[in-house]
Amino acid sequence: MGKYFGTDGFRGEANIGLTAEHAYKTGRFLGWYYGELRRRAGDESAPRIVIGKDTRRSSYMFEYALAAGLTASGADACLLHVTTTPSVAYIARVDGFDCGIMISASHNPYFDNGIKLINRQGEKFDEETISLIEAYLDGRLEAFGRRWEELPYATGAKVGRSVDYIAGRNRYIGYLISLGVYSFRGKKVGLDCANGSAWNIAKAVFDALGATTYVINADPNGLNINENAGSTHIEGLRALVKEKGLDVGFAFDGDADRCLCVDEKGEVVNGDHILYIYARYMKERGKLIPNAVVTTVMSNFGLYKALDEIGVGYVKTAVGDRYVYEHMSAHGERLGGEQSGHIIFSKYATTGDGILTSLKVMEAMLAKEQPLSKLAAPMVMYPQELINVRVTDKRAAQSDPDVQAAVREIGEALGDSGRILLRESGTEPVVRVMVEAEDESLCRAYAQKVASVIRAKGYALPQGGR
């Protein structure tokens, strides 16, 4: 991770940690950089960069700032407007853009925002290019064999344009619909759009495939994204499924790259369940080639036990869908993801896609003619306790000798019957303490013990601190 960009882009509270100036300068760099790459290849045409955003009030400010920076450097900014992160990745790839930008802080509250950068293959940016952007933000850019005190402005006919590109979003919707191999007619489906990016896309897809849809949290006002809604607050969808007697429910996050499910009984089906269900479905059809699923270290013991029982292998990566995708890209796995609902189907997408995930869960249900509860039943979750401690310095808190000693002590006590994991968030000033064991009370006690050491050593922010 760099100074500004973490595992999921440049994220911070709007106009505090992430300002309009940051966005403008990021646009200035990208417009200049891709223009320079084109010129050095003998191409004098303007770079084309596609931008999407979620429904936060500040997303409009960042969209305009990015577009101003891009056009000032001679690039054309093509605006998808409110759309999902996976749609930006898809359009960047299929429509030949130099890169894509998504403005979102995913599942965070409305006052946070972020800039996610996507390359022309629909993948997250490489670290080398990210380091150049950060160097420019800090006024120390060295690129193409020289130091740049300032980047040149485009002039005359070379000034870029800002172009409406809503047709790209519609093309993405058409792509999702094309992946529906079964009719959803006769199925009652609940959708929780988190007052975010999925609000005007998910229902259109499910309606087109014939489902009877019941939608909640699809009335964004700029301030209510993720507020008691979506995949991080799934209780509303659970109530809807039970009240209306629905067959299934799907909850997305703010930028719709995650999906969690609710079965017909109102029980939550998380990302680990989805990985198990779809791995089994693929294996039964001879489609799981190679015979492995890519997970992260945060996946539940229950997933690995269930995969062992059906003869499916697995790989564990660092936390973050970028690491899951990097492994999949390097080794050819077709299925990977996180317990949080970032699921990657590499045949169809280069990133987690919540709506695509919901379609694939529907496919498994319809193909096997079984309710979601029955598909998920063989995977039994081990109790897990996760405590997020907001801290002044993530690295110092995690590496503190007393904290590490507490972690070692608990690890030894758990032995082979559980595990403890301490890691820093890639997007927030948070250290996460996770304990997994057969006994729920033991999980809670051990997690609280480590969290207490972090607080006692003075690393914790005051309650309510950001």
C-alpha positions as CSV (number, residue, x, y, z in Angstrom):
1,M,0.0,0.0,0.0
2,G,1.1,3.5,-0.8
3,K,0.8,6.8,1.0
4,Y,-2.6,7.6,-0.5
5,F,-3.8,4.5,-2.3
6,G,-4.7,1.4,-0.3
7,T,-5.9,-2.0,-1.4
8,D,-9.1,-0.6,-2.7
9,G,-8.0,2.8,-4.1
10,F,-7.6,6.3,-2.6
11,R,-10.1,6.5,0.2
12,G,-10.9,9.1,2.9
13,E,-13.5,11.4,4.3
14,A,-14.6,13.8,1.6
15,N,-12.6,17.0,1.6
16,I,-10.6,15.9,4.6
17,G,-8.6,12.8,3.8
18,L,-9.6,12.9,0.1
19,T,-10.1,16.4,-1.4
20,A,-11.3,17.8,-4.7
21,E,-7.7,18.9,-5.3
22,H,-6.6,15.3,-5.0
23,A,-9.1,14.3,-7.6
24,Y,-8.2,17.1,-9.9
25,K,-4.5,16.2,-9.7
26,T,-5.2,12.5,-10.2
27,G,-7.1,13.5,-13.4
28,R,-4.3,15.7,-14.5
29,F,-1.8,12.9,-14.1
30,L,-3.9,10.3,-15.9
31,G,-4.8,12.5,-18.8
32,W,-1.1,13.5,-19.3
33,Y,0.3,10.0,-18.7
34,Y,-1.9,8.2,-21.2
35,G,-1.4,11.0,-23.7
36,E,2.3,10.7,-23.3
37,L,2.2,6.9,-23.8
38,R,0.1,7.4,-26.9
39,R,2.5,10.0,-28.3
40,R,5.5,7.9,-27.7
41,A,3.8,5.1,-29.7
42,G,3.2,7.6,-32.6
43,D,-0.5,8.2,-31.8
44,E,-1.6,11.8,-31.5
45,S,-5.2,11.1,-30.6
46,A,-6.7,12.0,-27.2
47,P,-6.7,9.4,-24.4
48,R,-10.2,8.1,-23.5
49,I,-11.0,7.5,-19.8
50,V,-14.3,6.3,-18.5
51,I,-15.7,7.5,-15.1
52,G,-18.4,6.0,-12.9
53,K,-19.7,7.1,-9.5
54,D,-21.9,5.9,-6.7
55,T,-24.7,8.0,-5.1
56,R,-22.8,9.9,-2.4
57,R,-23.3,13.6,-2.5
58,S,-19.5,14.1,-2.8
59,S,-19.3,11.8,-5.8
60,Y,-20.5,14.6,-8.0
61,M,-17.8,16.9,-6.8
62,F,-15.1,14.3,-7.4
63,E,-16.5,13.4,-10.8
64,Y,-16.3,17.1,-11.9
65,A,-12.8,17.5,-10.4
66,L,-11.5,14.4,-12.2
67,A,-13.1,15.4,-15.5
68,A,-11.6,18.9,-15.2
69,G,-8.1,17.4,-14.6
70,L,-8.4,14.9,-17.4
71,T,-9.6,17.4,-20.0
72,A,-7.0,20.0,-18.9
73,S,-4.4,17.4,-19.7
74,G,-5.9,16.6,-23.1
75,A,-8.0,13.5,-22.4
76,D,-11.6,12.8,-23.1
77,A,-13.6,12.0,-19.9
78,C,-16.5,9.7,-20.7
79,L,-19.1,9.8,-17.9
80,L,-21.2,6.7,-17.0
81,H,-22.8,8.7,-14.2
82,V,-24.2,6.6,-11.3
83,T,-23.2,3.0,-11.9
84,T,-21.4,0.0,-10.3
85,T,-17.7,-0.6,-10.0
86,P,-17.9,-3.8,-12.0
87,S,-19.6,-1.9,-14.8
88,V,-16.7,0.5,-15.1
89,A,-14.3,-2.5,-15.2
90,Y,-16.4,-4.1,-17.9
91,I,-16.7,-1.0,-20.1
92,A,-13.0,-0.1,-19.7
93,R,-12.2,-3.5,-21.1
94,V,-14.7,-4.0,-23.9
95,D,-14.8,-0.4,-25.2
96,G,-11.1,0.1,-25.5
97,F,-10.6,2.8,-22.9
98,D,-7.1,3.7,-21.7
99,C,-8.3,3.3,-18.1
100,G,-11.4,3.6,-15.9
101,I,-12.1,5.4,-12.7
102,M,-14.8,4.6,-10.1
103,I,-15.7,7.1,-7.5
104,S,-16.9,5.2,-4.4
105,A,-16.1,4.3,-0.8
106,S,-17.9,1.0,-1.2
107,H,-19.6,0.0,2.1
108,N,-18.4,3.0,4.0
109,P,-20.8,5.8,5.2
110,Y,-21.8,8.6,2.9
111,F,-19.2,11.1,4.3
112,D,-16.3,8.9,3.0
113,N,-15.4,8.5,-0.6
114,G,-12.8,7.0,-2.8
115,I,-11.1,6.9,-6.2
116,K,-10.6,3.4,-7.6
117,L,-8.4,3.1,-10.7
118,I,-9.0,0.3,-13.3
119,N,-6.7,-0.5,-16.2
120,R,-7.7,-1.2,-19.8
121,Q,-8.0,-4.9,-19.0
122,G,-10.6,-4.1,-16.4
123,E,-8.2,-4.9,-13.6
124,K,-7.0,-2.8,-10.7
125,F,-4.0,-0.6,-11.4
126,D,-0.4,-1.9,-11.0
127,E,1.7,-0.6,-8.1
128,E,4.2,1.1,-10.4
129,T,1.6,3.4,-11.9
130,I,0.1,4.1,-8.5
131,S,3.5,5.1,-7.2
132,L,3.8,7.7,-10.1
133,I,0.5,9.2,-9.2
134,E,1.5,9.5,-5.6
135,A,4.8,11.1,-6.5
136,Y,2.9,13.7,-8.6
137,L,0.5,14.4,-5.7
138,D,3.6,15.1,-3.6
139,G,5.3,17.2,-6.2
140,R,8.2,14.8,-6.9
141,L,7.3,13.1,-10.1
142,E,10.0,11.5,-12.2
143,A,8.8,9.7,-15.3
144,F,9.9,9.1,-18.9
145,G,13.5,9.9,-18.0
146,R,13.1,13.3,-16.4
147,R,11.7,15.2,-13.4
148,W,8.4,17.0,-13.8
149,E,7.9,20.1,-11.7
150,E,4.5,20.5,-13.3
151,L,2.6,18.8,-16.1
152,P,1.9,20.6,-19.3
153,Y,-1.7,21.8,-20.0
154,A,-3.4,21.0,-23.2
155,T,-4.2,24.0,-25.3
156,G,-6.3,24.9,-28.4
157,A,-7.9,21.9,-30.1
158,K,-5.9,19.5,-27.8
159,V,-8.1,20.4,-24.7
160,G,-10.1,17.3,-23.9
161,R,-13.9,16.8,-23.9
162,S,-16.4,15.6,-21.2
163,V,-18.8,13.2,-22.9
164,D,-22.0,11.6,-21.7
165,Y,-21.5,7.8,-21.9
166,I,-24.7,6.4,-20.4
167,A,-24.9,4.0,-23.3
168,G,-22.0,2.1,-21.7
169,R,-24.0,1.5,-18.6
170,N,-26.9,0.2,-20.7
171,R,-24.5,-2.1,-22.5
172,Y,-23.4,-3.5,-19.2
173,I,-27.0,-4.1,-18.2
174,G,-27.5,-6.0,-21.5
175,Y,-24.4,-8.1,-20.7
176,L,-25.8,-9.1,-17.3
177,I,-29.1,-10.1,-18.8
178,S,-27.4,-12.2,-21.5
179,L,-25.8,-14.3,-18.7
180,G,-29.2,-15.4,-17.4
181,V,-29.4,-19.0,-18.8
182,Y,-32.7,-19.7,-17.0
183,S,-35.9,-17.8,-16.9
184,F,-36.7,-16.4,-13.4
185,R,-40.4,-16.4,-14.1
186,G,-42.4,-17.6,-11.0
187,K,-39.6,-16.7,-8.6
188,K,-40.1,-14.0,-6.0
189,V,-36.8,-12.1,-5.4
190,G,-35.9,-9.4,-2.9
191,L,-33.2,-6.9,-3.7
192,D,-31.6,-4.5,-1.2
193,C,-29.7,-1.9,-3.3
194,A,-28.2,0.0,-0.3
195,N,-29.3,3.3,-1.7
196,G,-26.2,3.0,-3.9
197,S,-25.0,2.1,-7.3
198,A,-27.3,-0.9,-7.9
199,W,-30.5,1.2,-7.3
200,N,-31.3,1.6,-11.0
201,I,-29.6,-1.5,-12.4
202,A,-30.4,-4.6,-10.3
203,K,-34.2,-4.4,-10.7
204,A,-33.9,-3.9,-14.4
205,V,-31.9,-7.1,-14.8
206,F,-34.1,-9.2,-12.6
207,D,-37.3,-7.8,-14.2
208,A,-35.9,-8.6,-17.7
209,L,-35.2,-12.2,-16.7
210,G,-38.8,-12.6,-15.5
211,A,-38.6,-12.4,-11.7
212,T,-41.2,-10.8,-9.5
213,T,-39.0,-8.3,-7.7
214,Y,-39.4,-6.6,-4.3
215,V,-36.9,-3.8,-3.9
216,I,-35.8,-1.9,-0.7
217,N,-33.3,0.9,-0.2
218,A,-33.5,2.1,-3.8
219,D,-34.2,5.8,-3.1
220,P,-30.7,7.5,-2.8
221,N,-30.5,11.1,-1.6
222,G,-26.8,11.5,-1.4
223,L,-26.6,10.9,2.4
224,N,-28.3,7.5,2.9
225,I,-26.0,5.2,1.0
226,N,-25.4,2.0,3.2
227,E,-27.4,3.6,6.0
228,N,-29.0,0.7,7.8
229,A,-29.1,-0.9,4.3
230,G,-27.3,-3.3,2.0
231,S,-24.9,-6.1,2.6
232,T,-23.5,-4.6,5.9
233,H,-27.1,-4.2,7.4
234,I,-28.9,-7.2,6.0
235,E,-31.6,-7.4,8.7
236,G,-33.9,-5.3,6.5
237,L,-33.7,-7.8,3.7
238,R,-34.2,-10.7,6.1
239,A,-37.4,-9.1,7.3
240,L,-38.6,-8.5,3.7
241,V,-38.0,-12.1,2.7
242,K,-39.9,-13.5,5.6
243,E,-42.8,-10.9,5.4
244,K,-43.4,-11.4,1.7
245,G,-42.6,-15.2,1.6
246,L,-39.9,-14.7,-1.0
247,D,-37.8,-17.4,-2.6
248,V,-34.5,-15.5,-2.1
249,G,-33.1,-12.1,-1.3
250,F,-29.9,-10.4,-2.5
251,A,-28.1,-7.5,-0.7
252,F,-25.5,-5.3,-2.4
253,D,-23.1,-2.7,-1.0
254,G,-22.6,0.9,-2.0
255,D,-20.8,0.2,-5.3
256,A,-22.4,-3.2,-5.9
257,D,-19.2,-5.2,-6.1
258,R,-20.5,-7.3,-3.1
259,C,-23.5,-9.6,-2.7
260,L,-24.8,-11.4,0.3
261,C,-27.9,-13.6,0.2
262,V,-30.9,-14.4,2.3
263,D,-32.5,-17.8,1.9
264,E,-36.2,-18.5,1.8
265,K,-36.2,-19.0,5.6
266,G,-34.7,-15.6,6.2
267,E,-31.2,-16.8,7.0
268,V,-28.1,-15.1,5.8
269,V,-26.0,-16.9,3.2
270,N,-22.6,-15.2,3.1
271,G,-19.7,-15.2,0.6
272,D,-18.2,-18.4,2.0
273,H,-21.5,-20.2,1.4
274,I,-21.7,-18.8,-2.1
275,L,-18.1,-20.1,-2.8
276,Y,-19.1,-23.5,-1.6
277,I,-22.4,-23.6,-3.5
278,Y,-21.0,-22.6,-6.8
279,A,-17.8,-24.7,-6.4
280,R,-20.0,-27.7,-5.9
281,Y,-22.2,-26.8,-8.8
282,M,-19.2,-26.2,-11.1
283,K,-17.5,-29.5,-10.0
284,E,-20.7,-31.5,-10.7
285,R,-20.7,-30.2,-14.2
286,G,-17.0,-30.7,-14.8
287,K,-16.5,-26.9,-15.0
288,L,-14.2,-26.4,-12.0
289,I,-10.9,-26.4,-13.9
290,P,-8.5,-26.4,-12.1
291,N,-10.2,-28.1,-9.1
292,A,-9.7,-25.2,-6.7
293,V,-11.3,-22.2,-5.1
294,V,-9.3,-19.0,-4.2
295,T,-10.2,-17.7,-0.7
296,T,-8.6,-15.3,1.7
297,V,-7.3,-15.8,5.2
298,M,-10.6,-14.5,6.5
299,S,-12.7,-17.4,5.1
300,N,-14.3,-19.6,7.7
301,F,-13.0,-23.1,8.8
302,G,-16.4,-24.4,7.8
303,L,-15.8,-23.6,4.2
304,Y,-12.6,-25.6,4.1
305,K,-14.1,-28.5,5.8
306,A,-17.1,-28.5,3.4
307,L,-14.7,-28.2,0.4
308,D,-12.6,-31.1,1.7
309,E,-15.8,-33.3,1.9
310,I,-16.6,-32.7,-1.8
311,G,-13.0,-33.0,-3.0
312,V,-12.4,-29.4,-4.0
313,G,-9.0,-27.8,-3.3
314,Y,-8.5,-24.2,-2.1
315,V,-5.9,-21.4,-1.9
316,K,-5.6,-18.7,0.8
317,T,-4.5,-15.2,-0.1
318,A,-4.2,-12.0,1.8
319,V,-7.4,-10.1,2.4
320,G,-8.7,-8.1,-0.5
321,D,-10.4,-9.0,-3.8
322,R,-7.3,-7.7,-5.7
323,Y,-5.2,-10.5,-4.2
324,V,-7.8,-13.1,-5.0
325,Y,-8.0,-11.9,-8.6
326,E,-4.2,-11.7,-9.0
327,H,-3.9,-15.3,-7.9
328,M,-6.8,-16.4,-10.2
329,S,-5.2,-14.5,-13.1
330,A,-1.8,-16.1,-12.5
331,H,-3.0,-19.7,-12.0
332,G,-6.2,-19.9,-13.9
333,E,-8.8,-20.6,-11.2
334,R,-12.4,-19.8,-12.2
335,L,-13.9,-19.1,-8.8
336,G,-12.7,-17.0,-5.9
337,G,-13.8,-14.5,-3.3
338,E,-14.3,-13.3,0.2
339,Q,-16.7,-14.0,3.0
340,S,-17.9,-10.4,2.7
341,G,-19.4,-11.2,-0.6
342,H,-16.8,-10.2,-3.1
343,I,-17.1,-13.1,-5.5
344,I,-15.1,-13.3,-8.7
345,F,-16.2,-15.5,-11.6
346,S,-13.2,-15.1,-13.8
347,K,-14.9,-16.4,-17.0
348,Y,-17.3,-13.4,-16.8
349,A,-15.6,-10.6,-14.9
350,T,-12.3,-9.2,-13.7
351,T,-13.6,-8.0,-10.4
352,G,-16.2,-8.8,-7.8
353,D,-19.7,-8.1,-9.1
354,G,-22.7,-8.3,-6.8
355,I,-25.4,-8.4,-9.4
356,L,-23.5,-11.1,-11.4
357,T,-23.1,-13.1,-8.2
358,S,-26.8,-12.9,-7.6
359,L,-27.5,-14.2,-11.1
360,K,-25.1,-17.1,-10.6
361,V,-26.7,-18.1,-7.3
362,M,-30.1,-18.0,-9.1
363,E,-28.6,-20.3,-11.8
364,A,-27.5,-22.8,-9.2
365,M,-30.9,-22.8,-7.5
366,L,-32.8,-23.2,-10.8
367,A,-30.4,-25.8,-12.3
368,K,-30.5,-28.0,-9.2
369,E,-34.2,-27.3,-8.5
370,Q,-33.4,-26.7,-4.8
371,P,-34.0,-23.8,-2.4
372,L,-31.0,-21.8,-1.3
373,S,-31.2,-23.1,2.3
374,K,-30.7,-26.7,1.0
375,L,-27.8,-25.7,-1.2
376,A,-26.0,-23.9,1.7
377,A,-26.8,-26.5,4.4
378,P,-23.7,-28.7,4.0
379,M,-21.4,-25.8,4.9
380,V,-21.6,-25.2,8.6
381,M,-20.0,-22.0,9.8
382,Y,-17.6,-22.1,12.8
383,P,-18.2,-19.4,15.4
384,Q,-16.2,-16.3,14.6
385,E,-15.7,-13.1,16.5
386,L,-14.4,-10.0,14.8
387,I,-13.5,-6.8,16.7
388,N,-12.5,-3.6,14.8
389,V,-10.4,-1.3,16.8
390,R,-10.0,2.2,15.4
391,V,-6.4,3.3,16.0
392,T,-4.0,6.1,15.6
393,D,-1.3,4.0,13.9
394,K,-2.3,0.7,12.4
395,R,1.2,-0.6,11.9
396,A,2.5,0.3,15.3
397,A,-0.6,-1.2,17.0
398,Q,-0.3,-4.4,15.1
399,S,3.5,-4.8,15.7
400,D,3.5,-3.8,19.4
401,P,5.4,-6.5,21.4
402,D,2.6,-6.8,24.0
403,V,-0.1,-7.1,21.4
404,Q,2.0,-9.8,19.5
405,A,2.5,-11.7,22.8
406,A,-1.2,-11.8,23.4
407,V,-1.8,-13.1,19.9
408,R,0.8,-15.8,20.3
409,E,-0.6,-16.9,23.7
410,I,-4.1,-17.2,22.3
411,G,-2.8,-19.0,19.2
412,E,-1.1,-21.6,21.3
413,A,-4.2,-22.1,23.5
414,L,-6.4,-22.7,20.4
415,G,-4.0,-25.1,18.8
416,D,-5.6,-27.0,15.9
417,S,-9.1,-26.3,17.0
418,G,-9.2,-22.6,16.0
419,R,-7.2,-19.6,15.0
420,I,-6.5,-15.9,15.7
421,L,-5.8,-13.4,13.0
422,L,-4.7,-9.8,13.5
423,R,-4.5,-7.5,10.5
424,E,-4.8,-3.9,9.5
425,S,-7.6,-2.6,7.3
426,G,-6.5,-1.5,3.8
427,T,-9.2,1.2,3.7
428,E,-9.8,2.5,7.3
429,P,-7.7,3.4,10.4
430,V,-8.7,0.0,11.9
431,V,-6.9,-3.0,13.2
432,R,-9.1,-6.1,13.0
433,V,-9.0,-8.9,15.6
434,M,-10.6,-12.1,14.4
435,V,-10.8,-15.3,16.5
436,E,-12.4,-18.6,15.2
437,A,-13.1,-21.6,17.4
438,E,-15.7,-24.3,18.0
439,D,-17.1,-22.3,21.1
440,E,-18.6,-18.9,20.5
441,S,-17.9,-17.6,24.0
442,L,-14.3,-18.6,23.7
443,C,-14.1,-16.6,20.4
444,R,-15.5,-13.5,22.1
445,A,-13.3,-13.7,25.1
446,Y,-10.1,-14.2,23.2
447,A,-10.9,-11.4,20.7
448,Q,-11.8,-9.0,23.5
449,K,-8.5,-9.8,25.3
450,V,-6.4,-8.7,22.3
451,A,-8.5,-5.7,21.6
452,S,-8.1,-4.7,25.3
453,V,-4.3,-4.9,25.0
454,I,-4.4,-2.6,21.9
455,R,-6.5,-0.1,23.9
456,A,-4.5,-0.3,27.0
457,K,-1.3,0.5,25.1
458,G,-2.9,3.8,24.0
459,Y,-3.4,3.1,20.2
460,A,-7.2,3.3,20.1
461,L,-8.8,6.5,18.8
462,P,-11.4,8.1,21.1
463,Q,-14.9,6.7,20.5
464,G,-16.4,8.3,17.4
465,G,-13.0,9.3,16.1
466,R,-12.3,8.9,12.3
